[in-house]
Amino acid sequence: MPGFARSMGRLGTETAFEVLARAKELERQGRDIVHLEIGEPDFDTPANIIEAAKRALDEGYTHYGPSAGLPQLREAVAAHIAADRNIPVTAANVVVTPGGKPIMFYGMLAILDPGDEALYPNPGFPIYESVINYLGAVPVPLVMRQENEFRLDLNEIKDKLSDKTRLLILNSPQNPTGGVLPAEDLKAIAEILTDYPKVWVLADEIYSKLVYDGEHASITAYEGMLERTVILDGFSKTYAMTGWRLGYGVMPVSLAEHVARLETNCNSCPPAMIQMAGVEALTGPQDEPARMREAFRERRDHLVRGLNAIEGIDCLLPGGAFYVFPSIRGLGMPAREVATRLLDEGGVAALSGTAFGVHGDGHLRFSYANSIENLDKALERLAEFVPALIRG
């Protein structure tokens, strides 16, 4: 058999899908599994969005469109972002893609050369480090610590920025920790970056509408940042549209042209009928997303209380997204082993913190995108499993 490109050895994956596959296999064997591993809302897509997609099919939105996205959706995105972030953007700043990951991939592809350094949160979304490595750039981790409420360490950013740095990745609210970067931290980061004019920022704000206290803050609000930032956002989390695969980036026009050209080479264009559903999502009623957010808030509070009642587990109350990232250091066992045994012996699917980078050890990630009933079932199983684990 012919060989493969060496670069494939540098490409990582998402452990969540591997754990999901293992959990599904156990279910096929007759086991009852509580799924807290996958980052996907358990709600249905709002009916008005589904109807908009059906109308689009009937109206003939079944053909190619512009690589950057249909004008209707790009204009809707620009209006939404301009109002929500209070920044001046137009449709020319918007590129629509099949999900949010292409913005991440295309953006880094357009910015990073081999040997360039990219700063990224660790623990963090695993695809950041994967793509940096794949491109031959140098991943430079910024450690997210529970004792710092999973905020970035500003001194660490100063220490790790260099003449080789070309990209800083921010994610708020964050996956896997649920941490939120406050406005004062973002302002300080913007001020630090004034001494590094060649550094781009990728602001992954896919959970921007899942902030539970206060308002979402974006680094683009601060002087000089709009001209060097890519905002990554989309529809999956806010509108329960994970399977629709619809995301977008907002960026300087010069970069948008490159990203659109990469889209031409890879996907041609996003599906037209799904884009029309996106227009309805942004311009239609927002009561369903608000209802989902309040349900997530209730689940967050419920799960954190339950986890903190279990000996050996210490869980912060996250400010956003739909994840908790409790410390399990009190169990005296590597996180990967705990997660594996929790699934195999306890019937609860969760992720090891190491699925999000080496600095995630000592933690598990639970998604609370599940019902209160199932969260209670998971807590009951944890309450039985953990003491047995401690006893050995």
Secondary structure, DSSP 8 states (H G I E B T S, - for coil): -----GGGGG----HHHHHHHHHHHHHHTT---EE-SS----S---HHHHHHHHHHHHTT--S---TT--HHHHHHHHHHHHHHHT----GGGEEEESSSHHHHHHHHHHH--TT-EEEEEESS-HHHHHHHHHTT-EEEEEE--GGGTT---HHHHHHH--TTEEEEEEESS-TTT-----HHHHHHHHHHHTT-TT-EEEEE-TTTT-BSSS----GGGSTTTGGGEEEEEESTTTTT-GGG--EEEE--HHHHHHHHHHHHHHTSS--HHHHHHHHHHHHS--HHHHHHHHHHHHHHHHHHHHHHTSTT-B----SBTTEE--B-GGG-S-HHHHHHHHHHHH-EE-EEGGGG-GGGTTBEEEE--S-HHHHHHHHHHHHHHHHHHHH-
